[in-house]
Amino acid sequence: MLVDYSKCQIGIPFNFKNDHKKWLVREAIISHLSTLYSIIKFRIKERENMRFIKFLLVIVIVLGAIGYGVYHFGVKFASEKVADTISSELEESGQMDEIKNTIERDPQLKSFMEEAKTADSSKLPFTTKEEATKVIIQKVGISELNNIRTKIQNGSMTQEQIIQEMEGKLTDEEILALKVIVYKELYK
């Protein structure tokens, strides 16, 4: 490989016609410097790439933490809001008494609620309306709850279908906890 040394900026004066050893040394130095430059350039690029990867990793972790926080507190906020809204609407409209009367008249519903009287509250997975709403939202889903509400209002879903659907999505302990909460709300 021939190199034009007249443009070389190393500044070592050589007589290229007479001194071949010096020329070979100079060629070796330039070759080593070129290799060293390539290695340094590669390392700098490698560090820049690592910085970029670290930056992306930090961004992903931060976004994941924010997403988890929004989900966690969003579900909590939504469950509290739904529980408070439903309770206040039922009490204000007088439907709470109507529900009590319906339970008292229907032997199947009455036997369904009797289990709540004797249940041990310390063994239940949740004990408040807010916790119950959170579990229902997580296990059933808001859109499915909305579909159930619409079907009930249209009269296309019976009590047995509602109970069967909830038993399919909730555990026996969760259903018992719901019974206890409903019983406490109705007969407080």
N, CA, C and O of each residue as an XYZ file, in Angstrom:
752
protein
N       0.852     -1.174      0.000
C       0.000      0.000      0.000
C       0.895      1.235      0.000
O       1.757      1.388      0.866
N       0.687      2.098     -0.963
C       1.485      3.318     -1.064
C       0.758      4.454     -0.382
O      -0.450      4.628     -0.543
N       1.501      5.212      0.374
C       0.930      6.318      1.115
C       1.609      7.593      0.657
O       2.828      7.621      0.487
N       0.842      8.638      0.456
C       1.410      9.932      0.081
C       1.839     10.644      1.354
O       1.017     11.223      2.064
N       3.132     10.594      1.634
C       3.645     11.152      2.873
C       3.884     12.643      2.797
O       4.208     13.274      3.803
N       3.730     13.203      1.633
C       3.935     14.647      1.533
C       2.804     15.390      2.237
O       2.963     16.539      2.649
N       1.654     14.715      2.371
C       0.522     15.343      3.050
C       0.419     14.899      4.501
O      -0.507     15.311      5.199
N       1.331     14.081      4.966
C       1.336     13.562      6.333
C       1.715     14.681      7.289
O       2.626     15.462      7.014
N       1.009     14.753      8.418
C       1.230     15.841      9.353
C       1.998     15.406     10.584
O       2.018     16.132     11.578
N       2.619     14.268     10.550
C       3.369     13.814     11.713
C       4.615     14.673     11.899
O       5.008     14.946     13.033
N       5.215     15.084     10.853
C       6.327     16.024     10.933
C       7.665     15.401     11.193
O       8.563     16.088     11.681
N       7.846     14.159     10.900
C       9.152     13.527     11.065
C       9.868     13.622      9.711
O       9.395     13.067      8.719
N      10.990     14.314      9.672
C      11.681     14.470      8.381
C      12.381     13.171      7.972
O      13.190     12.634      8.728
N      12.076     12.684      6.806
C      12.692     11.471      6.294
C      13.203     11.715      4.873
O      12.658     12.515      4.112
N      14.245     11.010      4.563
C      14.720     10.975      3.192
C      14.270      9.624      2.656
O      14.924      8.608      2.891
N      13.163      9.612      1.942
C      12.531      8.357      1.543
C      13.332      7.592      0.492
O      13.195      6.374      0.377
N      14.159      8.286     -0.269
C      14.887      7.608     -1.336
C      16.043      6.780     -0.785
O      16.363      5.733     -1.346
N      16.679      7.226      0.304
C      17.876      6.564      0.794
C      17.655      5.732      2.056
O      18.412      4.800      2.326
N      16.646      6.058      2.810
C      16.519      5.423      4.113
C      15.235      4.594      4.191
O      14.185      5.097      4.591
N      15.331      3.311      3.801
C      14.154      2.444      3.765
C      13.710      1.999      5.155
O      12.522      1.765      5.375
N      14.634      1.881      6.083
C      14.270      1.481      7.444
C      13.410      2.546      8.106
O      12.420      2.248      8.774
N      13.810      3.786      7.905
C      13.015      4.882      8.473
C      11.633      4.921      7.818
O      10.624      5.194      8.468
N      11.619      4.645      6.533
C      10.343      4.638      5.823
C       9.434      3.532      6.387
O       8.237      3.753      6.569
N       9.987      2.365      6.659
C       9.203      1.268      7.222
C       8.716      1.590      8.635
O       7.590      1.252      9.001
N       9.569      2.246      9.426
C       9.168      2.660     10.770
C       8.033      3.652     10.684
O       7.039      3.553     11.404
N       8.198      4.616      9.788
C       7.141      5.618      9.628
C       5.839      4.941      9.176
O       4.761      5.281      9.664
N       5.937      4.008      8.267
C       4.751      3.280      7.777
C       4.091      2.522      8.927
O       2.865      2.511      9.039
N       4.894      1.892      9.777
C       4.372      1.147     10.918
C       3.706      2.093     11.915
O       2.633      1.795     12.441
N       4.343      3.228     12.171
C       3.757      4.215     13.098
C       2.421      4.695     12.576
O       1.448      4.755     13.328
N       2.357      5.031     11.321
C       1.109      5.522     10.724
C       0.048      4.426     10.757
O      -1.119      4.697     11.040
N       0.448      3.198     10.471
C      -0.496      2.086     10.516
C      -1.033      1.889     11.933
O      -2.232      1.688     12.122
N      -0.137      1.949     12.934
C      -0.558      1.797     14.324
C      -1.448      2.956     14.762
O      -2.444      2.752     15.455
N      -1.088      4.166     14.358
C      -1.917      5.330     14.702
C      -3.301      5.223     14.068
O      -4.308      5.567     14.688
N      -3.337      4.752     12.853
C      -4.625      4.578     12.170
C      -5.470      3.531     12.885
O      -6.671      3.717     13.078
N      -4.829      2.421     13.279
C      -5.539      1.373     14.019
C      -6.011      1.896     15.367
O      -7.148      1.651     15.771
N      -5.136      2.617     16.063
C      -5.491      3.202     17.358
C      -6.656      4.179     17.211
O      -7.569      4.187     18.036
N      -6.625      4.991     16.175
C      -7.717      5.935     15.915
C      -9.028      5.185     15.681
O     -10.077      5.585     16.186
N      -8.962      4.090     14.908
C     -10.172      3.303     14.645
C     -10.715      2.689     15.930
O     -11.926      2.654     16.146
N      -9.806      2.201     16.785
C     -10.237      1.603     18.056
C     -10.882      2.655     18.945
O     -11.939      2.413     19.528
N     -10.257      3.812     19.052
C     -10.816      4.899     19.879
C     -12.167      5.333     19.332
O     -13.120      5.533     20.085
N     -12.239      5.477     18.022
C     -13.500      5.877     17.392
C     -14.591      4.841     17.672
O     -15.738      5.191     17.952
N     -14.214      3.546     17.590
C     -15.171      2.477     17.866
C     -15.617      2.522     19.325
O     -16.806      2.382     19.614
N     -14.671      2.716     20.245
C     -15.004      2.781     21.670
C     -15.912      3.967     21.972
O     -16.852      3.845     22.758
N     -15.641      5.097     21.360
C     -16.490      6.277     21.570
C     -17.892      5.997     21.055
O     -18.881      6.318     21.714
N     -17.971      5.397     19.878
C     -19.280      5.065     19.312
C     -19.989      4.032     20.199
O     -21.198      4.109     20.419
N     -19.212      3.064     20.702
C     -19.769      2.046     21.584
C     -20.316      2.685     22.864
O     -21.392      2.309     23.328
N     -19.596      3.633     23.428
C     -20.061      4.334     24.623
C     -21.319      5.144     24.325
O     -22.251      5.176     25.129
N     -21.338      5.798     23.166
C     -22.539      6.560     22.787
C     -23.738      5.631     22.649
O     -24.846      5.965     23.067
N     -23.506      4.470     22.061
C     -24.590      3.494     21.924
C     -25.052      3.010     23.296
O     -26.252      2.873     23.532
N     -24.120      2.752     24.191
C     -24.485      2.311     25.540
C     -25.252      3.406     26.283
O     -26.212      3.120     26.999
N     -24.832      4.646     26.112
C     -25.565      5.759     26.736
C     -26.988      5.814     26.206
O     -27.938      6.019     26.961
N     -27.123      5.629     24.905
C     -28.447      5.663     24.296
C     -29.309      4.516     24.826
O     -30.487      4.705     25.130
N     -28.711      3.320     24.935
C     -29.450      2.166     25.450
C     -29.834      2.389     26.909
O     -30.954      2.075     27.313
N     -28.907      2.930     27.701
C     -29.221      3.234     29.097
C     -30.334      4.267     29.186
O     -31.238      4.147     30.014
N     -30.266      5.272     28.340
C     -31.304      6.307     28.322
C     -32.665      5.692     27.996
O     -33.660      5.992     28.655
N     -32.705      4.832     26.978
C     -33.965      4.170     26.622
C     -34.467      3.284     27.752
O     -35.667      3.243     28.027
N     -33.560      2.579     28.403
C     -33.943      1.712     29.515
C     -34.536      2.521     30.665
O     -35.540      2.121     31.254
N     -33.927      3.642     30.979
C     -34.453      4.510     32.038
C     -35.834      5.029     31.654
O     -36.737      5.055     32.491
N     -36.008      5.438     30.414
C     -37.308      5.935     29.944
C     -38.369      4.839     30.058
O     -39.482      5.100     30.515
N     -38.032      3.624     29.649
C     -38.997      2.507     29.722
C     -39.373      2.218     31.177
O     -40.543      1.987     31.482
N     -38.393      2.231     32.063
C     -38.672      1.970     33.481
C     -39.555      3.072     34.066
O     -40.507      2.787     34.792
N     -39.242      4.313     33.754
C     -40.041      5.427     34.277
C     -41.468      5.362     33.740
O     -42.423      5.545     34.495
N     -41.617      5.102     32.442
C     -42.963      4.994     31.868
C     -43.731      3.812     32.455
O     -44.938      3.900     32.679
N     -43.027      2.707     32.703
C     -43.674      1.549     33.329
C     -44.159      1.880     34.732
O     -45.269      1.509     35.113
N     -43.323      2.580     35.503
C     -43.714      2.967     36.863
C     -44.895      3.925     36.836
O     -45.820      3.798     37.638
N     -44.868      4.874     35.924
C     -45.991      5.821     35.802
C     -47.262      5.076     35.393
O     -48.336      5.331     35.938
N     -47.141      4.160     34.440
C     -48.304      3.375     34.009
C     -48.889      2.546     35.131
O     -50.107      2.479     35.296
N     -48.014      1.911     35.907
C     -48.488      1.111     37.044
C     -49.180      2.013     38.058
O     -50.241      1.662     38.575
N     -48.595      3.165     38.346
C     -49.197      4.095     39.309
C     -50.552      4.580     38.847
O     -51.503      4.627     39.627
N     -50.642      4.945     37.569
C     -51.923      5.413     37.030
C     -52.954      4.291     37.108
O     -54.098      4.528     37.495
N     -52.560      3.077     36.747
C     -53.506      1.956     36.811
C     -53.935      1.701     38.253
O     -55.126      1.580     38.539
N     -52.971      1.621     39.152
C     -53.276      1.301     40.550
C     -54.175      2.362     41.176
O     -55.218      2.042     41.746
N     -53.770      3.621     41.067
C     -54.561      4.678     41.687
C     -55.822      4.986     40.882
O     -56.819      5.438     41.443
N     -55.784      4.745     39.577
C     -56.970      4.943     38.751
C     -58.078      3.972     39.107
O     -59.241      4.357     39.227
N     -57.708      2.703     39.277
C     -58.698      1.689     39.665
C     -59.227      1.996     41.064
O     -60.425      1.876     41.322
N     -58.335      2.390     41.956
C     -58.764      2.729     43.317
C     -59.726      3.914     43.297
O     -60.773      3.883     43.943
N     -59.368      4.950     42.558
C     -60.217      6.132     42.473
C     -61.562      5.788     41.834
O     -62.613      6.204     42.324
N     -61.524      5.027     40.738
C     -62.768      4.659     40.051
C     -63.650      3.794     40.938
O     -64.868      3.971     40.953
N     -63.059      2.864     41.677
C     -63.869      1.994     42.532
C     -64.517      2.780     43.663
O     -65.677      2.541     44.000
N     -63.784      3.710     44.246
C     -64.374      4.537     45.304
C     -65.496      5.408     44.743
O     -66.546      5.556     45.370
N     -65.276      5.972     43.585
C     -66.281      6.837     42.952
C     -67.547      6.040     42.617
O     -68.660      6.500     42.872
N     -67.373      4.854     42.049
C     -68.524      4.020     41.684
C     -69.297      3.595     42.935
O     -70.526      3.655     42.952
N     -68.590      3.171     43.970
C     -69.254      2.728     45.202
C     -70.027      3.870     45.840
O     -71.171      3.686     46.256
N     -69.426      5.035     45.923
C     -70.118      6.180     46.519
C     -71.323      6.615     45.684
O     -72.379      6.936     46.230
N     -71.161      6.625     44.373
C     -72.257      7.045     43.489
C     -73.443      6.091     43.589
O     -74.587      6.530     43.710
N     -73.176      4.798     43.539
C     -74.265      3.816     43.601
C     -74.974      3.886     44.945
O     -76.203      3.853     45.000
N     -74.208      3.981     46.030
C     -74.817      4.053     47.364
C     -75.698      5.286     47.500
O     -76.827      5.206     47.985
N     -75.175      6.421     47.069
C     -75.958      7.657     47.215
C     -77.195      7.644     46.321
O     -78.255      8.121     46.725
N     -77.069      7.101     45.106
C     -78.235      7.037     44.208
C     -79.313      6.122     44.773
O     -80.498      6.450     44.714
N     -78.914      4.982     45.317
C     -79.894      4.048     45.877
C     -80.590      4.641     47.098
O     -81.796      4.466     47.266
N     -79.844      5.339     47.948
C     -80.440      5.928     49.146
C     -81.349      7.104     48.803
O     -82.424      7.249     49.385
N     -80.924      7.941     47.863
C     -81.711      9.123     47.494
C     -82.993      8.753     46.766
O     -84.024      9.394     46.970
N     -82.946      7.740     45.928
C     -84.118      7.385     45.132
C     -85.096      6.495     45.893
O     -86.208      6.258     45.420
N     -84.700      5.999     47.065
C     -85.584      5.137     47.828
C     -85.563      3.698     47.351
O     -86.367      2.884     47.806
N     -84.671      3.377     46.455
C     -84.592      2.018     45.935
C     -84.007      1.049     46.961
O     -84.169     -0.164     46.832
N     -83.330      1.577     47.973
C     -82.748      0.717     48.999
C     -83.854     -0.054     49.716
O     -83.719     -1.254     49.951
N     -84.949      0.629     50.065
C     -86.084     -0.042     50.718
C     -86.747     -1.036     49.774
O     -87.181     -2.113     50.183
N     -86.815     -0.655     48.510
C     -87.405     -1.552     47.514
C     -86.576     -2.830     47.372
O     -87.125     -3.920     47.214
N     -85.263     -2.687     47.430
C     -84.378     -3.862     47.343
C     -84.563     -4.742     48.574
O     -84.609     -5.967     48.463
N     -84.669     -4.119     49.750
C     -84.896     -4.895     50.984
C     -86.186     -5.696     50.882
O     -86.219     -6.879     51.223
N     -87.248     -5.049     50.413
C     -88.540     -5.723     50.279
C     -88.471     -6.864     49.264
O     -89.072     -7.919     49.468
N     -87.738     -6.650     48.176
C     -87.593     -7.697     47.158
C     -86.871     -8.902     47.737
O     -87.237    -10.044     47.459
N     -85.851     -8.650     48.537
C     -85.107     -9.754     49.163
C     -85.986    -10.497     50.158
O     -85.950    -11.725     50.232
N     -86.771     -9.753     50.919
C     -87.640    -10.386     51.925
C     -88.724    -11.239     51.265
O     -89.108    -12.273     51.812
N     -89.220    -10.825     50.103
C     -90.293    -11.549     49.420
C     -89.801    -12.758     48.637
O     -90.543    -13.725     48.466
N     -88.573    -12.716     48.162
C     -88.048    -13.798     47.326
C     -87.275    -14.790     48.206
O     -86.228    -14.435     48.749
N     -87.767    -16.014     48.355
C     -87.094    -16.978     49.237
C     -85.675    -17.343     48.756
O     -84.790    -17.603     49.570
N     -85.472    -17.361     47.449
C     -84.142    -17.695     46.931
C     -83.136    -16.599     47.298
O     -82.035    -16.906     47.755
N     -83.496    -15.338     47.107
C     -82.621    -14.233     47.475
C     -82.426    -14.174     48.987
O     -81.337    -13.861     49.470
N     -83.482    -14.474     49.722
C     -83.386    -14.443     51.182
C     -82.398    -15.496     51.676
O     -81.578    -15.222     52.553
N     -82.476    -16.693     51.117
C     -81.530    -17.737     51.516
C     -80.109    -17.393     51.048
O     -79.128    -17.743     51.704
N     -80.019    -16.718     49.934
C     -78.725    -16.276     49.411
C     -78.071    -15.283     50.377
O     -76.857    -15.319     50.576
N     -78.874    -14.400     50.976
C     -78.353    -13.372     51.884
C     -78.195    -13.881     53.316
O     -77.463    -13.279     54.102
N     -78.870    -14.981     53.670
C     -78.765    -15.530     55.027
C     -77.330    -15.928     55.375
O     -76.905    -15.814     56.525
N     -76.612    -16.382     54.396
C     -75.230    -16.801     54.610
C     -74.364    -15.633     55.081
O     -73.372    -15.837     55.781
N     -74.733    -14.424     54.703
C     -73.953    -13.238     55.071
C     -74.061    -12.930     56.564
O     -73.138    -12.354     57.140
N     -75.162    -13.301     57.191
C     -75.342    -13.017     58.622
C     -74.313    -13.747     59.471
O     -73.800    -13.198     60.446
N     -74.017    -14.979     59.099
C     -73.158    -15.823     59.938
C     -71.699    -15.846     59.479
O     -70.881    -16.532     60.091
N     -71.361    -15.126     58.438
C     -69.997    -15.167     57.891
C     -69.009    -14.475     58.828
O     -69.340    -13.476     59.468
N     -67.803    -15.014     58.901
C     -66.723    -14.442     59.702
C     -65.996    -13.398     58.854
O     -65.322    -13.737     57.881
N     -66.138    -12.139     59.227
C     -65.573    -11.036     58.435
C     -64.046    -11.048     58.403
O     -63.447    -10.498     57.479
N     -63.415    -11.661     59.388
C     -61.943    -11.655     59.430
C     -61.324    -12.560     58.362
O     -60.153    -12.394     58.021
N     -62.084    -13.498     57.840
C     -61.562    -14.424     56.830
C     -61.913    -14.016     55.407
O     -61.600    -14.745     54.465
N     -62.551    -12.876     55.233
C     -62.978    -12.433     53.912
C     -61.851    -11.672     53.202
O     -61.041    -11.011     53.852
N     -61.801    -11.768     51.869
C     -60.726    -11.085     51.137
C     -60.859     -9.555     51.134
O     -59.867     -8.852     50.939
N     -62.064     -9.041     51.348
C     -62.275     -7.600     51.450
C     -63.493     -7.342     52.320
O     -64.361     -8.202     52.469
N     -63.544     -6.127     52.902
C     -64.642     -5.822     53.832
C     -65.324     -4.487     53.557
O     -66.324     -4.171     54.203
N     -64.815     -3.699     52.622
C     -65.423     -2.399     52.335
C     -65.993     -2.374     50.926
O     -65.641     -3.190     50.075
N     -66.877     -1.423     50.706
C     -67.477     -1.260     49.377
C     -66.411     -0.936     48.333
O     -66.447     -1.435     47.208
N     -65.464     -0.090     48.731
C     -64.428      0.329     47.789
C     -63.552     -0.843     47.354
O     -63.240     -1.000     46.174
N     -63.161     -1.664     48.335
C     -62.354     -2.843     48.005
C     -63.144     -3.812     47.125
O     -62.599     -4.384     46.180
N     -64.417     -3.994     47.435
C     -65.267     -4.894     46.639
C     -65.399     -4.381     45.211
O     -65.318     -5.153     44.255
N     -65.601     -3.081     45.074
C     -65.735     -2.503     43.736
C     -64.438     -2.664     42.960
O     -64.460     -2.948     41.763
N     -63.312     -2.486     43.632
C     -62.011     -2.639     42.973
C     -61.835     -4.068     42.461
O     -61.397     -4.271     41.329
N     -62.173     -5.054     43.285
C     -62.031     -6.458     42.879
C     -62.962     -6.769     41.710
O     -62.568     -7.446     40.761
N     -64.189     -6.279     41.781
C     -65.150     -6.541     40.696
C     -64.683     -5.896     39.395
O     -64.782     -6.504     38.329
N     -64.178     -4.672     39.480
C     -63.684     -3.993     38.273
C     -62.504     -4.756     37.692
O     -62.406     -4.902     36.473
N     -61.614     -5.241     38.534
C     -60.447     -5.970     38.042
C     -60.817     -7.321     37.446
O     -60.276     -7.711     36.411
N     -61.730     -8.037     38.086
C     -62.040     -9.399     37.634
C     -63.106     -9.442     36.549
O     -63.040    -10.281     35.650
N     -64.076     -8.558     36.621
C     -65.167     -8.594     35.645
C     -64.913     -7.583     34.526
O     -65.094     -7.902     33.350
N     -64.500     -6.377     34.881
C     -64.236     -5.340     33.885
C     -65.389     -4.356     33.802
O     -66.555     -4.719     33.962
N     -65.040     -3.119     33.552
C     -66.054     -2.055     33.504
C     -67.006     -2.251     32.334
O     -68.214     -2.060     32.478
N     -66.476     -2.630     31.179
C     -67.352     -2.795     30.010
C     -68.333     -3.951     30.221
O     -69.495     -3.859     29.825
N     -67.870     -5.033     30.838
C     -68.761     -6.176     31.109
C     -69.818     -5.789     32.142
O     -70.978     -6.182     32.017
N     -69.428     -5.026     33.155
C     -70.403     -4.548     34.146
C     -71.450     -3.655     33.484
O     -72.634     -3.714     33.815
N     -71.000     -2.839     32.560
C     -71.926     -1.964     31.831
C     -72.890     -2.789     30.980
O     -74.077     -2.472     30.898
N     -72.378     -3.848     30.345
C     -73.251     -4.736     29.557
C     -74.291     -5.419     30.448
O     -75.456     -5.536     30.069
N     -73.870     -5.866     31.625
C     -74.792     -6.507     32.571
C     -75.862     -5.512     33.004
O     -77.043     -5.854     33.056
N     -75.460     -4.297     33.312
C     -76.414     -3.258     33.731
C     -77.436     -3.000     32.630
O     -78.632     -2.882     32.898
N     -76.961     -2.914     31.398
C     -77.866     -2.678     30.265
C     -78.847     -3.840     30.091
O     -80.035     -3.624     29.849
N     -78.345     -5.069     30.213
C     -79.218     -6.247     30.072
C     -80.258     -6.304     31.187
O     -81.398     -6.706     30.955
N     -79.869     -5.905     32.391
C     -80.824     -5.892     33.509
C     -81.907     -4.857     33.262
O     -83.088     -5.119     33.492
N     -81.508     -3.686     32.795
C     -82.489     -2.629     32.527
C     -83.429     -3.020     31.397
O     -84.608     -2.667     31.425
N     -82.928     -3.740     30.408
C     -83.767     -4.194     29.294
C     -84.636     -5.390     29.682
O     -85.608     -5.708     28.996
N     -84.284     -6.045     30.776
C     -85.018     -7.223     31.204
C     -84.583     -8.483     30.485
O     -85.288     -9.492     30.526
N     -83.431     -8.446     29.825
C     -82.965     -9.623     29.079
C     -82.024    -10.499     29.901
O     -81.459    -11.459     29.377
N     -81.852    -10.177     31.187
C     -80.986    -10.988     32.049
C     -81.702    -11.221     33.371
O     -82.240    -10.291     33.971
N     -81.701    -12.467     33.815
C     -82.386    -12.807     35.062
C     -81.399    -12.816     36.225
O     -80.186    -12.731     36.036
N     -81.957    -12.923     37.445
C     -81.125    -12.969     38.650
C     -80.200    -14.186     38.613
O     -79.032    -14.102     38.994
N     -80.734    -15.311     38.151
C     -79.930    -16.527     38.101
C     -78.753    -16.365     37.147
O     -77.652    -16.839     37.427
N     -78.983    -15.699     36.026
C     -77.903    -15.482     35.066
C     -76.824    -14.565     35.650
O     -75.633    -14.783     35.428
N     -77.241    -13.551     36.391
C     -76.278    -12.634     37.019
C     -75.444    -13.400     38.041
O     -74.218    -13.290     38.060
N     -76.116    -14.174     38.888
C     -75.412    -14.940     39.926
C     -74.469    -15.956     39.277
O     -73.336    -16.131     39.725
N     -74.932    -16.612     38.237
C     -74.108    -17.598     37.554
C     -72.875    -16.939     36.912
O     -71.774    -17.487     36.972
N     -73.062    -15.793     36.317
C     -71.938    -15.099     35.680
C     -70.920    -14.621     36.718
O     -69.713    -14.725     36.504
N     -71.408    -14.103     37.829
C     -70.496    -13.637     38.881
C     -69.772    -14.809     39.549
O     -68.597    -14.694     39.899
N     -70.473    -15.936     39.725
C     -69.830    -17.113     40.315
C     -68.726    -17.655     39.405
O     -67.756    -18.247     39.880
N     -68.877    -17.452     38.113
C     -67.849    -17.889     37.165
C     -66.600    -17.018     37.200
O     -65.511    -17.482     36.861
N     -66.745    -15.772     37.601
C     -65.599    -14.854     37.578
C     -65.012    -14.567     38.951
O     -63.872    -14.116     39.056
N     -65.777    -14.822     40.000
C     -65.310    -14.543     41.358
C     -65.180    -15.848     42.146
O     -65.861    -16.831     41.857
N     -64.306    -15.839     43.132
C     -64.152    -17.021     43.990
C     -65.298    -17.068     45.001
O     -66.026    -16.088     45.160
N     -65.457    -18.196     45.677
C     -66.511    -18.346     46.683
C     -66.320    -17.361     47.835
O     -67.294    -16.824     48.362
N     -65.060    -17.124     48.228
C     -64.781    -16.180     49.315
C     -65.150    -14.749     48.907
O     -65.675    -13.979     49.712
N     -64.874    -14.415     47.672
C     -65.219    -13.066     47.191
C     -66.727    -12.876     47.118
O     -67.236    -11.802     47.437
N     -67.438    -13.906     46.702
C     -68.901    -13.814     46.648
C     -69.470    -13.684     48.058
O     -70.394    -12.906     48.291
N     -68.920    -14.442     48.987
C     -69.354    -14.326     50.378
C     -69.063    -12.924     50.920
O     -69.890    -12.352     51.629
N     -67.901    -12.374     50.593
C     -67.571    -11.015     51.028
C     -68.552    -10.005     50.431
O     -68.948     -9.056     51.107
N     -68.943    -10.200     49.181
C     -69.941     -9.311     48.560
C     -71.287     -9.414     49.278
O     -71.956     -8.407     49.506
N     -71.674    -10.638     49.630
C     -72.932    -10.833     50.360
C     -72.901    -10.083     51.688
O     -73.871     -9.420     52.057
N     -71.777    -10.192     52.406
C     -71.640     -9.521     53.704
C     -71.729     -8.008     53.528
O     -72.401     -7.336     54.311
N     -71.068     -7.470     52.523
C     -71.090     -6.022     52.294
C     -72.500     -5.560     51.929
O     -72.966     -4.535     52.426
N     -73.171     -6.307     51.071
C     -74.549     -5.942     50.692
C     -75.462     -6.022     51.911
O     -76.302     -5.149     52.128
N     -75.291     -7.068     52.695
C     -76.112     -7.222     53.903
C     -75.899     -6.045     54.853
O     -76.862     -5.481     55.373
N     -74.644     -5.677     55.078
C     -74.338     -4.538     55.964
C     -74.918     -3.243     55.422
O     -75.426     -2.422     56.186
N     -74.845     -3.053     54.096
C     -75.378     -1.818     53.494
C     -76.901     -1.761     53.605
O     -77.482     -0.706     53.862
N     -77.528     -2.906     53.408
C     -78.994     -2.910     53.448
C     -79.536     -2.802     54.861
O     -80.547     -2.137     55.089
N     -78.884     -3.438     55.800
C     -79.425     -3.514     57.163
C     -78.553     -2.778     58.186
O     -78.417     -3.220     59.327
N     -77.980     -1.681     57.779
C     -77.155     -0.920     58.748
C     -77.987     -0.025     59.615
O     -77.451      0.676     60.473
